Amino acid sequence: MRAVFARSFVTLAMLTSQAAWATVFKDYEVIDTLATDASPRSITSADFNTDNIFDLAVTNQNENQIAVLLGQGNENFGDAITYTTGAAPYSITNADVNNVGGLDLITANRDGDTISVFINNGNGTFASKVDYATATAPVYVVAAELTGADADLIVANSSSNSISVLINNGDGTFAAKVDYATGTSPNSITAADLDGDTDIDLAVVNMNSDTVSIFLNNGDGTFAAKVDYVTGTQPFSVASGNLNNDNFPDLAISNSADATISILMNNLNGTFAAKIDHSAGTTPHTIAMGDLDEDEDLDIAVTNNESDTVSVYTNDGSANLSTKADFSALKGPSGLFIQDVTDDTFSDLLVTNLLSNNFSYLKNLTPVTPDTDNFSFTAQTGVALASTITSDTITIAGLFEEPNTITLAPISITAKAQFSPETNSILYNAEYKVNEGAFTSELGTVKNGDKITVQLTSSSQFDSTVETTLTVGGASTTFSVTTRGDTTPNSIVISPVVDAELNTAIISEPITITGIGGATTIGIAAGEYRINGGSFTSASGNLFNNDTLEVRLTSASTYSSRRETILSIGGVQTSFVVITKDNPSASSSGAGNLSIWMTLLLLSLLLYRQGSTRARQSS
């Protein structure tokens, strides 16, 4: 199979920067898909064929093999070349064990009770394995110069509650193991000069003891008895590094059962202060340290096996860690290795995924991610339908720049499509422009100081929101526009009142307002109204769809007289008419008939005027 990165649409996560820029990783891109039950557990990276491009090696636990992929540059790798290991290779590391210059590979084989050593042929291919016995169920192997000369090997034996130390004979072969008792179920080892005496000591996490065991080197590759320190629940992995710049390595430990990582600060003598816990994802597995934001101190990353994420913690240089930022992995991320895959000085993350049977790459977008303090557009509301709306302008700042260089960050734009029934078409037309250039939707690049403006076609529907997402490097922001609500109500007819008493407050029948999409202005002349049974008022106000409206008008003080009030509702006018009763002293039937005909004529004219008004509004 060809091991190139699988390009796909991915989401981007943002971590608030503790430096001048944000620490951001692109969500996973698959490097290689393995056999359906390969269960890749551990990964390492180095330049195996000395071409100045990083290569990869990964354990395929269920296949009893390792896969080696040689880097080709431009974030691509060659075909996987496999080598047979012992049974169930759980862990892999690399070191020059035979002192000939090439980096060799070593695996710990849980079900074989062995480690396998693969000697580099000098060109990135490897000789067949040579096995060495360990204690029971070796699950982790690390290489370190324990005697100050050659790369020796240390193995954590999960079922025998021990570590095995194999001293290098100086030629890439190893003496028989020497075992040291640990806590229960040792699972991971880190090697560093913990007490400042120039030789390499060991720290081992014990899953079922909830401890980390410290083994101080006697100077000759033998070790004093362990000293234990409390961790979180079921510690899975340990890493060492100088977190607070005091030149003594501190410890970072992932605790798989309580979803935390623990930091144990070195007391400057190989003893450690009580743990400080930080929240992680669910079932954190491998933990690693590296300078992820290029500020010359060590940051921390950990895989979360059941959250399908990698958590990243940035360091302020004094061991104060940021709140975790989570970035997507595939199913069941376990192994983790920090490496600058792209050769841009910023470290990337390499992850094995147990449940998806592949391994993947999270690219460090820190150098091309702008400062997010002012990286946002103001949403616009109440805009006209199907109109081109232009955003405010943001200025790009905070891209990482080395002396005499200009960093160019990728820029792109997307939009959610909206269907226009009027034109039977899709509307969005999301575009951006850089400085005074033309608007475009094509991929581009920007630099510090560039000014970005976005334009977007609004929906053709009332009270509808359309948004576009603008992405620069590892930062994304949205620009949204919402059309105005429909303020034209359905037909409103308020029945007139006839034969009213003189000089009396007359209240109309209640009517229900329909057909509007939001708050709609109501005003009245020479009368009062109330909404939903509230108080009568003559002041302008707002009503909403399905509100109940009543109008009050004082009748004339003379017989057979007409009074009218005009209501304006969202630009549509209607009226309420009150006509007083006839003079009872007028007995002429002709006059009575005339009064009836006059009333009918007035009603006809009123209905005609309301229909004309509605027609004008509709046009």
N, C-alpha and C positions, 0 to 999 in steps of 0.2 A: 504493500500500500504506500501511497505517496504521503509523506508526513508534512503537509503544509497546513498553515493555519486556516481553519474553517471560518470564512468571513460571514458575518450575519449581523442583523440589527441587534444591538445590545443597549441596555440601559446604562445609565451612569449614576454613580453614587457620589455624594459630596461630603468631605470631611472638613470641618472648620480648621483653618490653618493656624499653627502656632508660630510659623515663620511668616515671611512676607508673601507666601503663596500657599495654595491649598495642596494637601497630599491626597491624591485621587488615583484610583486604579480603574481601568476599563474592565468591565465584566468579562467573564471568561471567553477565550477563543480556544477551540479544541486544537491541540497539537496532533494527537494521534488517537485513533480508536483501536483498541486491542480486541483479543478474543472475547466472546460473550461472557465468559466466566473467568477472565484473567485476574480480576481483583487486584489492580495495581496498588501497592501499599506505600512504597518509599521511592524517592527520587533524589538524584544528585546531578550536579552540573559542573563541568570544567572543560578546558580545552584539551581533549584527548588526543587530537592529531596535530597539535602545535601549528595551527594555521591562523591563530589569533581570533578564532570565532568559537564561541561557547557551544559545547555539545551536551547531550543529555543521556542519562542512564536511569532506567526505572525497573523496579522489581515487579514481575507478574506472579503473584503468590500462588495462584491455582494452576499455573502453567509450569511451575518449577523452572523459571527462566528469568533472565534479565533482557531488556531491550535497549539497545544503544542506537541513538540517532545523532548523526554528525550534522553540525550546523552549517548552513549554506549562506548565511548572511541575510539581511533584509527580513529577519524574523521567520525564516523558513528552515526546515530541517529535511535531511534525506530520509530514505526508507529505514525502517526499524530493522536492525540486525540483532538476532536473538542468540543467547548463549545459555546452555543448560547449567542450572545451579543445583544445590541440594534441595531437599523437600521443603516446600513452603517458605520461600525467601521473604522475610519480613522487613528487612532493613538493608540499605546499601550505603556505602560511603566510598570515597576515592582518596588515594594517597600514593606517593611514589615509594613503594615498599622495597624496591630492589636497587634504588639509587642510580638508575640509568637515565633519568630525566623524564620519562613518560609517566603519566598518572594511571595507576592501576585501580581495579575495582575489587571491593570486598562485600560479600553479602552474609547476613546471619540467617540460617535456615532453621526455622522453628521446629519443624517436624523431623529434621534430619540430625539434630543435635550436633551441628557442624557450622563452621564458617567456610565459605568458598572464596579463594583468592584467584583473581584473573589478572595475569601479567600482560601489560600493554606491549604489543609488538612494535610500538614506535610510530604507528601510522593510524591509530584510532581503532584498530582491530585488536582482539584479545586472544591469548592462548586459552586452551581449555582449563577448567577450574582445577585447583588443587585444594583439597579439603583438609581441615584441621578440626579435631574433636573439641567440643565445648562441654559444659554441663547440660542439663535438661532444658529443652525449649528455649534456645537462644532467640531473642526477638529484636535485639538492637546491637549494632556494632559501631565503634568509633575508632579512629586512628589517631595516635598522638606519640610524640617522642618522650617516652617515659624515662629513658635512661640518658637523654640528651644527645642521642646519636641518630638512631633510625626510627622509622615509623612503626610503632608497636600497635597491637590491637587489643581492645577491651570489649567484652561482650556481656550483655545483660541476659541472664538465664532465668526466665520467668517461673518455671516450675521447680527449680532447685534453690530459689531464693539466694542467688549468688551472682557475682560477676567473675568472669574468667579473664585473666591477663595473659596474653601470648606475646613474649618478647621476641623481637626480630633478631634473626641470626646475622643480619648485616647483608644478606643477599636476597631478601624477599622470601625466605623460608622462616618458619617460626618454631620456637621451642614449645614443648608441651605446656598446656595451660596451668596456671596457678589460680586457685579459686579463693574468693573472699566473701564472707557472709554479708548479705544485705538484709533489708526488710523483706516483707512478703510481696512476691510478684514484682520484681524489678522490671521496668519497662523501657527506660530511656537513660542515656548517659550523656554528660557533657564533660569535656576535658579542658582545664585551664589552670593557670598558676593562681590558685585561690588564696594562698598565704604569703605571696610576695617573696618567696625564696628561690625563684627562677626555675624550679622544676614543676612538672605538670601534675596537678591533683585531679580528683574525680568527684563528680556529683551524680548520684543515681536516685531516680524517683521510684518509689515502691507503691504500686497501685493499691494493694490491699492492706497496707499499713498506714496510708495517708501521711507518708513521711518522705523526706529526701535525705539520703545518707551521704555524708562527706567523708572521702578517703584522702588523707594527706600523704603525699609521696615522701618516702624516706630518703629520696635522692638517688636511689638506684633502681627504681622501677618496682620496688616493694612498697606496701602501704600499711599505715597504722590502722587499727580497728576503726570501724565507722563511728561517726557521731551523727545522730539523727536530729532533724528539725521538722516541725509540724508543717504540713501543706494543707491544701483543700482536700476535698473528698475524691478519692481515686485519681491521684495524679498520673497523667498519661505521658507527658513529655517535659523535658527540661532543656533550657538553653542558658548559656552564660555570656556575660559581656559587661563592660564598664558603663553603667547607666548614668552615673553622676560625675564622671570625669575625675575620679580620685585615684585612677590607675589600678584599682582592685576590681576583679570581676564580681558582678552581682548575679543573681539567679532569677530566671523567669520560668514559671511552671504552669502548665495547663492542667486543670482539674476536671476530669471528664464527667463526674457525677454531679457536681454542683454548679456547672456552667460559669466557672470563674477562671481567672489566671491569678497566680500568687507571685508577688515580687518579694524576694529576700535580699536585703541589702547587706553587703559585706562589711564587717566591723574592722576592716583593714588588717586582719590577721588570720583569715580563713575560717572565722566563726561568723555567724549570721544573725541579724536581728529578726524579730518575729515577722511573719508574713504580712503583707499588705495586699488585699484582694481587689480585683477589678472585674466587673461584669464581662462575660463573654457570651457567645452563642450557645446553642444546645450541643452538649457532648463535644467540647473542644478536644482536638487531637494534637497534632504537631505544632509546636511553638518554635519560633525562630527570631533572631535579632539581626538587624541591619540598618544602615542609614538610609531610610526610605525617602526622606525629604531633603537630602543633601545639605544638612546644616551641621554636619560633623559630630553628631551624637547618635546613639543607637536607638532605633525605634523597634517595635515589636509587632509581629503578625502571628496569627494562630488560625488553623482550620477548624471549622465547626461541623462535625460529621453529620449531625442530624438537622442542622439549620441550613445546610448547603450553602454556606458562606465562608468567607475569610474575614476575620476581624483585624483591623489595623489600629495601633495605638501610637501616636507620635509622642516624642519625648522632648521636654523643654531644656534638656541638658542637665537637669538636677534630679532626674528620675521621677519627675511629675508627669504622669501620662495623661493624654487626652482621653475623653470618653471614646469608646470604640466606634469605628466607622465600619460598616459591613459592606462587602462587595460579593457579588454572586459567584458561586462556583457551580459545578455540576453536582450530580447525586453522590452523596457520601464522601466529601473531600476528607482526605486523611494526611497523606504526605505533603511536605512543604519544603521548598528550597528557595532562598533569596539569591537572585543573580541578575546582573545587568545584561539582559538578553540583547537589547538594542544598541549597546555601546554608546549611550548618551550620558553616562555617569550616574544615571538614576536607576536604582535597583528595581527589578520586576519580580513577580511572584510566579513560581512554578508549583503546580498542585496536582496530586494524584487523586482520582475519583473512584472510590471502591465500587460504588453501585452502578456507575455508568461505564465502567471498564475502559476508561481513557485517562489521559492526563492533559492538562490545559495550562494556559498562560494568561496572567493578568498583567497587562501593560501598565507601567507607571506613567500616568499623565500629568504628574506634578509640574514638569517644566513648561507644559503648554496649557496650564489651567490658570485663568485669570483670577485676580482678587474678586471675591463675590460680595464685598461690602456694598457696592453700588451697581451690581450686576442684575438689574431687574427693570422691567417696564411697568408703567402704570396702566392698570386695566381701564378700559373705557366702557361706559354704559350709556344707554339711551341714545344710541347712534341710529342713523337712518338705515333703512333696509337696503341690502345689496349694494353697499357703497364701499369704496376704498378708504380705509381708515389708516392713518399713519401714527406710529407710536412716538413717544418721546425718544431721546437719544441717550445711549450709554457710551462711556469711554472705556476702552480696554486698558487695564493696568494690572501689574503684578505677575506678568509672565516672567519666568526665570531667565536671566540673561547672564552669560559669562562676559568678561571684558572683550570689547571689540567684536561682539556678536549681536545679531538681532534674531530673537526667537520668533518664528512664525507658527501660529497655532491654527489648526483646522477649524473652519466655521461651516455650519450647515443649518438648514431650516426645514421644519416639517409642519404639516397642518392637518386638522381633522376636516374632512370634506363635508359640505352641506349641499343638499339637493334643492334646486330652485324649481318649484312647479311652474312658475310663470314662464321660465325660459327652457324648462325641461333639461337642465344642465346642472353640473356640479360647480359650486362656488367655493373658492378658498383663496387662490392666488396669493399665497404667502410668499413674500420676498423680503430681502434685506439689502441694504446698501452700506458700503464702507466709505466714510467721509462724504465726498460730493460725487461719488460714482453713481452708476446706474443701478436701479433695483434689479436683483437677480435671485433665482432660487438654486443656482448651481453651487457646488462645493467650492470653497475658497480658503484663503488664509488671511489672518489679521496679525497685527503686532501691537505692542504697547503704544498707547496714544491714539489708536484708530477709534473713530466714532461710528457707532452702529445704530442704524434706524431700521425699523421693520414696518412693512405695510401689509394689510390683510383685508380681504373682502368680507364684509359682514354678511350675516345670514339674510335670506330673503323672507324669513318668518319673523313675526313679532316676538319679542321677549325671548330671543334665542341667542346662545353664546357660541362663538367660534373662537378657537385659540390656536396659536402656533407655538412651537417650541424651537428656540434658537440655542444651538450648542456650540460652544467654543472650547476646544480641548476637552477637559473633563468637567466643565461646568455647563449647566443648562438653565434656561429661564424661559418663562412663557409670556406671551402678549395675548390678551383676550379682549374681545369686543362683544358687547351685548346690545342687541337692537332694542329699541323702545317697545313698550307694551302697546297693544291695540287700545287706543283711547276713543274709538268710535263705537258707541253702544248700538245694540240692535234697536229697532224702531220703538220709540217711546211716545205713547199717546196717553194723556191724562184727561179723563172724561170731564167735561164741564159740569158745573152745578147750576141748575136753573131753579127758578122759583125760590130763591134764597131769601131769608129774612133780611131786613135792612140792617146795615151797620153791625154785622155779625161776623165773627171769625169762622171762616169755613175751611174745613180740612178735606183735602182730596182723598180719593180712594188710594190705598197703598199700591205701588207698582214695584216690580222686581227688575233691577238693572242687569242685563245680560250682554254678552258679546265683547266685554272689555278685558284686556290682558294685564292690567295692573292698576296702580293708583291713577284715578282720573279726576281732573278738576271739575268742581261744580260751582256755579255762581247763580245768583238770582237778582232780579230787579223788581222792586215794589211788592215784595212778599217775603215769606220765610219757608224754610224746608227743615225736615229732620230725617235722619238716617237711622234705620233699625230701632225706631221707637225712642230715640234720644231727645234732647232738647231742640226746640225750634231755634233757628238762627238765620240771619240774613248775610252772614260773613261767608266768604269763599272758603271752600274746603275740598276734601278728597273723598271719593267713594270708590268701592271695589265691586268686582263682579259678584252678582247675587245679593248685593245690598238691597234693602227695602227702603223706598223713598216715599215720603208724604210731603205735600205742600199746603201751606196755610195762607189764606188771603182774606182780608176783611172786605165784606161786601159793601156796595154803595149805600148811601144814606137816602137814596131816592128810589121810587118804584121804577121797575122795568129798565134798570140801568145795568150796564156791563162794566166789569173790571177784569183786568188780565195781568198776570205776572209771567215774565219770560225767564225760563231756566236755560242756562248754557251748560251742557255736560260733554266734556271732551270735544268741544267745537261744534257740537250739534245743539240746536235750539228747539225747545218745545214750550208750550204755554199751558197755563191753567186759567180757565175762564169761569167767572162767577156772575150770574145774572139774577138780579133781585126780582121778586115777585111783582105781579101787576097790582096796580092800585085797586083795592077792593071796591072803591066807590064807582069805578068805571064798569057799568053793567051792559054796555053795548056788546052784543054778540059779534058784531063786525069787528069791534076793537079787539075782542078776545081772540078771534080768528087771526087777526093781523099779528097779534103778539106771538101766537104759535108759529105763524109762517116766518116771522122775523127771527125767532130762535132757531128754527131749522136752517135758515139761510146763514146765520152766524156759524153754526156747527159745520156746515158744508165748507164755508170759507176757511175755517180753522183747519179742518182736515186737509184741504187742498194745500194750504201754506206749509203744513208740516211735511207733507209728501214732497213738495218742491224743495224744501230745505234739505231733506235727506238725500234727494237726487243730486243736489249741488255738492253735498259733502262726499257722496260716493264718487262723483266725477273728479 
